[in-house]
Amino acid sequence: MKCPYCNNSDTKVIDSRPVEDGLAIRRRRECEKCKKRFTTFEKIENSLLVVVKNDGRRESFDRNKLINGLLKACEKTKITYEDVEKIAERIERALNNTMEKEIESKMIGALIMDELRNLDQVAYVRFASVYHKFTDVNTFVQEVNRLQEKDRVRPEERNEEK
């Protein structure tokens, strides 16, 4: 690895540690010539994913687009940027694990909905309103009712859990 300061190709690794839940390695390096230190990351290169849009268009999967969509849904909620990054990481991993080169945008939306449903109801409903293209208040209310129904636990089920 070349030193970014003096271009010397003789550098040594001082420290290595896993990051991103073990999916990458962060390395601290030191240049043998100028003695300056710098950080590098080693990460598995995922195959190129293509997203098939509802209208048939195809575009490269863009993790930043996923994160931006999540951030819009999670605005003014308890969800942190770190939470959003973890969600994006899980979704990207799930997409890569399908071993498909082309992924329908519907699948990505469904994965986002599953993540948000378990994390924050407001973020879930915000995302659902865009994902399902709510056209009026009634469809919005129906989705909220569905969410509440899934959250309700019947009394006999509560007893079984104890």
Biotite code that builds the C-alpha atoms (Angstrom):
import biotite.structure as struc

atoms = struc.array([
    struc.Atom([0.000, 0.000, 0.000], chain_id="A", res_id=1, res_name="MET", atom_name="CA", element="C"),
    struc.Atom([1.503, 3.334, -1.035], chain_id="A", res_id=2, res_name="LYS", atom_name="CA", element="C"),
    struc.Atom([1.837, 6.107, 1.516], chain_id="A", res_id=3, res_name="CYS", atom_name="CA", element="C"),
    struc.Atom([-0.612, 8.934, 0.689], chain_id="A", res_id=4, res_name="PRO", atom_name="CA", element="C"),
    struc.Atom([1.945, 11.503, 1.915], chain_id="A", res_id=5, res_name="TYR", atom_name="CA", element="C"),
    struc.Atom([5.219, 10.528, 0.219], chain_id="A", res_id=6, res_name="CYS", atom_name="CA", element="C"),
    struc.Atom([4.180, 7.770, -2.249], chain_id="A", res_id=7, res_name="ASN", atom_name="CA", element="C"),
    struc.Atom([6.583, 5.296, -0.687], chain_id="A", res_id=8, res_name="ASN", atom_name="CA", element="C"),
    struc.Atom([5.361, 1.746, -1.283], chain_id="A", res_id=9, res_name="SER", atom_name="CA", element="C"),
    struc.Atom([6.974, 0.364, 1.884], chain_id="A", res_id=10, res_name="ASP", atom_name="CA", element="C"),
    struc.Atom([4.350, 0.624, 4.655], chain_id="A", res_id=11, res_name="THR", atom_name="CA", element="C"),
    struc.Atom([3.583, -1.618, 7.584], chain_id="A", res_id=12, res_name="LYS", atom_name="CA", element="C"),
    struc.Atom([0.345, -2.529, 9.368], chain_id="A", res_id=13, res_name="VAL", atom_name="CA", element="C"),
    struc.Atom([0.315, -1.343, 12.980], chain_id="A", res_id=14, res_name="ILE", atom_name="CA", element="C"),
    struc.Atom([-3.212, -2.376, 13.966], chain_id="A", res_id=15, res_name="ASP", atom_name="CA", element="C"),
    struc.Atom([-6.108, -4.297, 12.376], chain_id="A", res_id=16, res_name="SER", atom_name="CA", element="C"),
    struc.Atom([-9.644, -4.577, 13.640], chain_id="A", res_id=17, res_name="ARG", atom_name="CA", element="C"),
    struc.Atom([-12.972, -5.745, 12.216], chain_id="A", res_id=18, res_name="PRO", atom_name="CA", element="C"),
    struc.Atom([-15.641, -3.128, 11.463], chain_id="A", res_id=19, res_name="VAL", atom_name="CA", element="C"),
    struc.Atom([-19.153, -3.161, 9.977], chain_id="A", res_id=20, res_name="GLU", atom_name="CA", element="C"),
    struc.Atom([-20.091, -6.311, 11.920], chain_id="A", res_id=21, res_name="ASP", atom_name="CA", element="C"),
    struc.Atom([-17.030, -8.148, 10.623], chain_id="A", res_id=22, res_name="GLY", atom_name="CA", element="C"),
    struc.Atom([-17.700, -7.352, 6.969], chain_id="A", res_id=23, res_name="LEU", atom_name="CA", element="C"),
    struc.Atom([-14.640, -5.111, 6.679], chain_id="A", res_id=24, res_name="ALA", atom_name="CA", element="C"),
    struc.Atom([-11.228, -4.646, 8.275], chain_id="A", res_id=25, res_name="ILE", atom_name="CA", element="C"),
    struc.Atom([-9.813, -1.294, 9.370], chain_id="A", res_id=26, res_name="ARG", atom_name="CA", element="C"),
    struc.Atom([-6.028, -1.142, 9.251], chain_id="A", res_id=27, res_name="ARG", atom_name="CA", element="C"),
    struc.Atom([-3.724, 1.515, 10.727], chain_id="A", res_id=28, res_name="ARG", atom_name="CA", element="C"),
    struc.Atom([-0.553, 1.727, 8.688], chain_id="A", res_id=29, res_name="ARG", atom_name="CA", element="C"),
    struc.Atom([2.749, 3.525, 9.066], chain_id="A", res_id=30, res_name="GLU", atom_name="CA", element="C"),
    struc.Atom([5.073, 4.590, 6.268], chain_id="A", res_id=31, res_name="CYS", atom_name="CA", element="C"),
    struc.Atom([8.598, 3.229, 6.692], chain_id="A", res_id=32, res_name="GLU", atom_name="CA", element="C"),
    struc.Atom([10.071, 6.338, 5.053], chain_id="A", res_id=33, res_name="LYS", atom_name="CA", element="C"),
    struc.Atom([8.195, 9.404, 6.401], chain_id="A", res_id=34, res_name="CYS", atom_name="CA", element="C"),
    struc.Atom([6.764, 7.673, 9.517], chain_id="A", res_id=35, res_name="LYS", atom_name="CA", element="C"),
    struc.Atom([3.296, 9.174, 8.961], chain_id="A", res_id=36, res_name="LYS", atom_name="CA", element="C"),
    struc.Atom([0.268, 7.050, 9.774], chain_id="A", res_id=37, res_name="ARG", atom_name="CA", element="C"),
    struc.Atom([-2.911, 6.497, 7.775], chain_id="A", res_id=38, res_name="PHE", atom_name="CA", element="C"),
    struc.Atom([-5.966, 4.260, 7.772], chain_id="A", res_id=39, res_name="THR", atom_name="CA", element="C"),
    struc.Atom([-7.106, 1.825, 5.107], chain_id="A", res_id=40, res_name="THR", atom_name="CA", element="C"),
    struc.Atom([-10.191, -0.371, 4.862], chain_id="A", res_id=41, res_name="PHE", atom_name="CA", element="C"),
    struc.Atom([-10.471, -3.808, 3.355], chain_id="A", res_id=42, res_name="GLU", atom_name="CA", element="C"),
    struc.Atom([-13.952, -4.880, 2.307], chain_id="A", res_id=43, res_name="LYS", atom_name="CA", element="C"),
    struc.Atom([-15.487, -7.685, 0.290], chain_id="A", res_id=44, res_name="ILE", atom_name="CA", element="C"),
    struc.Atom([-16.398, -6.457, -3.158], chain_id="A", res_id=45, res_name="GLU", atom_name="CA", element="C"),
    struc.Atom([-20.010, -7.309, -3.816], chain_id="A", res_id=46, res_name="ASN", atom_name="CA", element="C"),
    struc.Atom([-21.192, -8.084, -7.290], chain_id="A", res_id=47, res_name="SER", atom_name="CA", element="C"),
    struc.Atom([-23.003, -5.327, -9.122], chain_id="A", res_id=48, res_name="LEU", atom_name="CA", element="C"),
    struc.Atom([-26.706, -5.328, -8.329], chain_id="A", res_id=49, res_name="LEU", atom_name="CA", element="C"),
    struc.Atom([-29.196, -3.937, -10.809], chain_id="A", res_id=50, res_name="VAL", atom_name="CA", element="C"),
    struc.Atom([-32.538, -2.626, -9.561], chain_id="A", res_id=51, res_name="VAL", atom_name="CA", element="C"),
    struc.Atom([-35.533, -3.225, -11.831], chain_id="A", res_id=52, res_name="VAL", atom_name="CA", element="C"),
    struc.Atom([-37.968, -0.341, -11.359], chain_id="A", res_id=53, res_name="LYS", atom_name="CA", element="C"),
    struc.Atom([-41.756, -0.723, -11.566], chain_id="A", res_id=54, res_name="ASN", atom_name="CA", element="C"),
    struc.Atom([-41.783, 0.748, -15.080], chain_id="A", res_id=55, res_name="ASP", atom_name="CA", element="C"),
    struc.Atom([-39.118, -1.716, -16.273], chain_id="A", res_id=56, res_name="GLY", atom_name="CA", element="C"),
    struc.Atom([-36.174, 0.684, -16.181], chain_id="A", res_id=57, res_name="ARG", atom_name="CA", element="C"),
    struc.Atom([-32.942, -0.681, -14.756], chain_id="A", res_id=58, res_name="ARG", atom_name="CA", element="C"),
    struc.Atom([-30.375, 1.165, -12.675], chain_id="A", res_id=59, res_name="GLU", atom_name="CA", element="C"),
    struc.Atom([-27.420, 0.225, -10.496], chain_id="A", res_id=60, res_name="SER", atom_name="CA", element="C"),
    struc.Atom([-28.161, -0.358, -6.827], chain_id="A", res_id=61, res_name="PHE", atom_name="CA", element="C"),
    struc.Atom([-27.186, 2.738, -4.891], chain_id="A", res_id=62, res_name="ASP", atom_name="CA", element="C"),
    struc.Atom([-26.672, 2.341, -1.145], chain_id="A", res_id=63, res_name="ARG", atom_name="CA", element="C"),
    struc.Atom([-26.749, 6.147, -0.730], chain_id="A", res_id=64, res_name="ASN", atom_name="CA", element="C"),
    struc.Atom([-30.201, 6.268, -2.299], chain_id="A", res_id=65, res_name="LYS", atom_name="CA", element="C"),
    struc.Atom([-31.343, 3.606, 0.175], chain_id="A", res_id=66, res_name="LEU", atom_name="CA", element="C"),
    struc.Atom([-29.905, 5.555, 3.113], chain_id="A", res_id=67, res_name="ILE", atom_name="CA", element="C"),
    struc.Atom([-31.482, 8.823, 1.912], chain_id="A", res_id=68, res_name="ASN", atom_name="CA", element="C"),
    struc.Atom([-34.901, 7.173, 1.656], chain_id="A", res_id=69, res_name="GLY", atom_name="CA", element="C"),
    struc.Atom([-34.532, 5.763, 5.148], chain_id="A", res_id=70, res_name="LEU", atom_name="CA", element="C"),
    struc.Atom([-33.412, 9.131, 6.520], chain_id="A", res_id=71, res_name="LEU", atom_name="CA", element="C"),
    struc.Atom([-36.504, 10.838, 5.072], chain_id="A", res_id=72, res_name="LYS", atom_name="CA", element="C"),
    struc.Atom([-38.774, 8.239, 6.666], chain_id="A", res_id=73, res_name="ALA", atom_name="CA", element="C"),
    struc.Atom([-36.922, 8.469, 9.982], chain_id="A", res_id=74, res_name="CYS", atom_name="CA", element="C"),
    struc.Atom([-36.836, 12.260, 10.256], chain_id="A", res_id=75, res_name="GLU", atom_name="CA", element="C"),
    struc.Atom([-37.758, 13.511, 13.734], chain_id="A", res_id=76, res_name="LYS", atom_name="CA", element="C"),
    struc.Atom([-37.897, 10.004, 15.217], chain_id="A", res_id=77, res_name="THR", atom_name="CA", element="C"),
    struc.Atom([-35.703, 8.246, 17.762], chain_id="A", res_id=78, res_name="LYS", atom_name="CA", element="C"),
    struc.Atom([-33.860, 6.430, 14.956], chain_id="A", res_id=79, res_name="ILE", atom_name="CA", element="C"),
    struc.Atom([-30.197, 7.459, 14.756], chain_id="A", res_id=80, res_name="THR", atom_name="CA", element="C"),
    struc.Atom([-27.999, 7.697, 11.685], chain_id="A", res_id=81, res_name="TYR", atom_name="CA", element="C"),
    struc.Atom([-26.150, 4.649, 13.005], chain_id="A", res_id=82, res_name="GLU", atom_name="CA", element="C"),
    struc.Atom([-29.467, 2.726, 13.073], chain_id="A", res_id=83, res_name="ASP", atom_name="CA", element="C"),
    struc.Atom([-30.120, 3.768, 9.463], chain_id="A", res_id=84, res_name="VAL", atom_name="CA", element="C"),
    struc.Atom([-26.669, 2.563, 8.399], chain_id="A", res_id=85, res_name="GLU", atom_name="CA", element="C"),
    struc.Atom([-27.237, -0.790, 10.111], chain_id="A", res_id=86, res_name="LYS", atom_name="CA", element="C"),
    struc.Atom([-30.595, -1.175, 8.350], chain_id="A", res_id=87, res_name="ILE", atom_name="CA", element="C"),
    struc.Atom([-28.984, -0.339, 5.001], chain_id="A", res_id=88, res_name="ALA", atom_name="CA", element="C"),
    struc.Atom([-26.220, -2.850, 5.716], chain_id="A", res_id=89, res_name="GLU", atom_name="CA", element="C"),
    struc.Atom([-28.713, -5.630, 6.535], chain_id="A", res_id=90, res_name="ARG", atom_name="CA", element="C"),
    struc.Atom([-30.784, -4.876, 3.442], chain_id="A", res_id=91, res_name="ILE", atom_name="CA", element="C"),
    struc.Atom([-27.745, -4.778, 1.167], chain_id="A", res_id=92, res_name="GLU", atom_name="CA", element="C"),
    struc.Atom([-26.514, -8.066, 2.646], chain_id="A", res_id=93, res_name="ARG", atom_name="CA", element="C"),
    struc.Atom([-29.938, -9.654, 2.136], chain_id="A", res_id=94, res_name="ALA", atom_name="CA", element="C"),
    struc.Atom([-29.978, -8.496, -1.496], chain_id="A", res_id=95, res_name="LEU", atom_name="CA", element="C"),
    struc.Atom([-26.500, -9.883, -2.132], chain_id="A", res_id=96, res_name="ASN", atom_name="CA", element="C"),
    struc.Atom([-27.462, -13.160, -0.453], chain_id="A", res_id=97, res_name="ASN", atom_name="CA", element="C"),
    struc.Atom([-30.218, -13.704, -3.025], chain_id="A", res_id=98, res_name="THR", atom_name="CA", element="C"),
    struc.Atom([-27.434, -14.338, -5.556], chain_id="A", res_id=99, res_name="MET", atom_name="CA", element="C"),
    struc.Atom([-29.561, -12.522, -8.136], chain_id="A", res_id=100, res_name="GLU", atom_name="CA", element="C"),
    struc.Atom([-28.006, -9.889, -10.359], chain_id="A", res_id=101, res_name="LYS", atom_name="CA", element="C"),
    struc.Atom([-31.319, -8.095, -10.867], chain_id="A", res_id=102, res_name="GLU", atom_name="CA", element="C"),
    struc.Atom([-33.528, -7.160, -7.920], chain_id="A", res_id=103, res_name="ILE", atom_name="CA", element="C"),
    struc.Atom([-37.030, -5.720, -8.255], chain_id="A", res_id=104, res_name="GLU", atom_name="CA", element="C"),
    struc.Atom([-37.523, -2.416, -6.459], chain_id="A", res_id=105, res_name="SER", atom_name="CA", element="C"),
    struc.Atom([-40.589, -3.981, -4.808], chain_id="A", res_id=106, res_name="LYS", atom_name="CA", element="C"),
    struc.Atom([-38.325, -6.405, -2.967], chain_id="A", res_id=107, res_name="MET", atom_name="CA", element="C"),
    struc.Atom([-36.157, -3.580, -1.639], chain_id="A", res_id=108, res_name="ILE", atom_name="CA", element="C"),
    struc.Atom([-39.268, -1.687, -0.508], chain_id="A", res_id=109, res_name="GLY", atom_name="CA", element="C"),
    struc.Atom([-40.589, -4.777, 1.264], chain_id="A", res_id=110, res_name="ALA", atom_name="CA", element="C"),
    struc.Atom([-37.285, -5.261, 3.094], chain_id="A", res_id=111, res_name="LEU", atom_name="CA", element="C"),
    struc.Atom([-37.323, -1.610, 4.195], chain_id="A", res_id=112, res_name="ILE", atom_name="CA", element="C"),
    struc.Atom([-40.928, -1.961, 5.385], chain_id="A", res_id=113, res_name="MET", atom_name="CA", element="C"),
    struc.Atom([-40.010, -5.031, 7.464], chain_id="A", res_id=114, res_name="ASP", atom_name="CA", element="C"),
    struc.Atom([-37.090, -3.233, 9.087], chain_id="A", res_id=115, res_name="GLU", atom_name="CA", element="C"),
    struc.Atom([-39.064, -0.068, 9.881], chain_id="A", res_id=116, res_name="LEU", atom_name="CA", element="C"),
    struc.Atom([-42.142, -1.945, 11.125], chain_id="A", res_id=117, res_name="ARG", atom_name="CA", element="C"),
    struc.Atom([-39.992, -3.463, 13.865], chain_id="A", res_id=118, res_name="ASN", atom_name="CA", element="C"),
    struc.Atom([-38.161, -0.249, 14.693], chain_id="A", res_id=119, res_name="LEU", atom_name="CA", element="C"),
    struc.Atom([-40.501, 2.749, 14.585], chain_id="A", res_id=120, res_name="ASP", atom_name="CA", element="C"),
    struc.Atom([-44.170, 2.975, 13.607], chain_id="A", res_id=121, res_name="GLN", atom_name="CA", element="C"),
    struc.Atom([-43.994, 6.610, 12.472], chain_id="A", res_id=122, res_name="VAL", atom_name="CA", element="C"),
    struc.Atom([-41.071, 5.904, 10.151], chain_id="A", res_id=123, res_name="ALA", atom_name="CA", element="C"),
    struc.Atom([-42.889, 2.800, 8.902], chain_id="A", res_id=124, res_name="TYR", atom_name="CA", element="C"),
    struc.Atom([-46.065, 4.735, 8.038], chain_id="A", res_id=125, res_name="VAL", atom_name="CA", element="C"),
    struc.Atom([-44.068, 7.527, 6.377], chain_id="A", res_id=126, res_name="ARG", atom_name="CA", element="C"),
    struc.Atom([-42.233, 5.059, 4.190], chain_id="A", res_id=127, res_name="PHE", atom_name="CA", element="C"),
    struc.Atom([-45.422, 3.083, 3.505], chain_id="A", res_id=128, res_name="ALA", atom_name="CA", element="C"),
    struc.Atom([-47.183, 6.237, 2.306], chain_id="A", res_id=129, res_name="SER", atom_name="CA", element="C"),
    struc.Atom([-44.572, 6.644, -0.435], chain_id="A", res_id=130, res_name="VAL", atom_name="CA", element="C"),
    struc.Atom([-44.033, 2.933, -1.127], chain_id="A", res_id=131, res_name="TYR", atom_name="CA", element="C"),
    struc.Atom([-47.758, 2.183, -1.486], chain_id="A", res_id=132, res_name="HIS", atom_name="CA", element="C"),
    struc.Atom([-48.433, 5.546, -3.151], chain_id="A", res_id=133, res_name="LYS", atom_name="CA", element="C"),
    struc.Atom([-51.295, 6.488, -0.847], chain_id="A", res_id=134, res_name="PHE", atom_name="CA", element="C"),
    struc.Atom([-53.753, 8.568, -2.824], chain_id="A", res_id=135, res_name="THR", atom_name="CA", element="C"),
    struc.Atom([-56.080, 9.587, -0.015], chain_id="A", res_id=136, res_name="ASP", atom_name="CA", element="C"),
    struc.Atom([-56.553, 9.598, 3.738], chain_id="A", res_id=137, res_name="VAL", atom_name="CA", element="C"),
    struc.Atom([-58.536, 6.331, 3.703], chain_id="A", res_id=138, res_name="ASN", atom_name="CA", element="C"),
    struc.Atom([-55.607, 4.281, 2.373], chain_id="A", res_id=139, res_name="THR", atom_name="CA", element="C"),
    struc.Atom([-53.383, 5.925, 4.970], chain_id="A", res_id=140, res_name="PHE", atom_name="CA", element="C"),
    struc.Atom([-55.820, 5.038, 7.767], chain_id="A", res_id=141, res_name="VAL", atom_name="CA", element="C"),
    struc.Atom([-56.095, 1.457, 6.462], chain_id="A", res_id=142, res_name="GLN", atom_name="CA", element="C"),
    struc.Atom([-52.331, 1.028, 6.686], chain_id="A", res_id=143, res_name="GLU", atom_name="CA", element="C"),
    struc.Atom([-52.250, 2.423, 10.235], chain_id="A", res_id=144, res_name="VAL", atom_name="CA", element="C"),
    struc.Atom([-55.070, 0.031, 11.193], chain_id="A", res_id=145, res_name="ASN", atom_name="CA", element="C"),
    struc.Atom([-53.138, -2.910, 9.679], chain_id="A", res_id=146, res_name="ARG", atom_name="CA", element="C"),
    struc.Atom([-50.085, -1.898, 11.683], chain_id="A", res_id=147, res_name="LEU", atom_name="CA", element="C"),
    struc.Atom([-52.103, -1.699, 14.892], chain_id="A", res_id=148, res_name="GLN", atom_name="CA", element="C"),
    struc.Atom([-53.675, -5.096, 14.226], chain_id="A", res_id=149, res_name="GLU", atom_name="CA", element="C"),
    struc.Atom([-50.243, -6.701, 13.832], chain_id="A", res_id=150, res_name="LYS", atom_name="CA", element="C"),
    struc.Atom([-49.112, -5.103, 17.092], chain_id="A", res_id=151, res_name="ASP", atom_name="CA", element="C"),
    struc.Atom([-52.098, -6.303, 19.086], chain_id="A", res_id=152, res_name="ARG", atom_name="CA", element="C"),
    struc.Atom([-51.640, -9.522, 20.966], chain_id="A", res_id=153, res_name="VAL", atom_name="CA", element="C"),
    struc.Atom([-54.765, -11.486, 21.797], chain_id="A", res_id=154, res_name="ARG", atom_name="CA", element="C"),
    struc.Atom([-55.238, -12.278, 25.545], chain_id="A", res_id=155, res_name="PRO", atom_name="CA", element="C"),
    struc.Atom([-54.905, -16.050, 24.989], chain_id="A", res_id=156, res_name="GLU", atom_name="CA", element="C"),
    struc.Atom([-51.572, -15.508, 23.197], chain_id="A", res_id=157, res_name="GLU", atom_name="CA", element="C"),
    struc.Atom([-50.311, -13.401, 26.127], chain_id="A", res_id=158, res_name="ARG", atom_name="CA", element="C"),
    struc.Atom([-50.984, -16.314, 28.499], chain_id="A", res_id=159, res_name="ASN", atom_name="CA", element="C"),
    struc.Atom([-49.129, -18.739, 26.235], chain_id="A", res_id=160, res_name="GLU", atom_name="CA", element="C"),
    struc.Atom([-46.004, -16.538, 26.285], chain_id="A", res_id=161, res_name="GLU", atom_name="CA", element="C"),
    struc.Atom([-45.726, -16.679, 30.110], chain_id="A", res_id=162, res_name="LYS", atom_name="CA", element="C"),
])
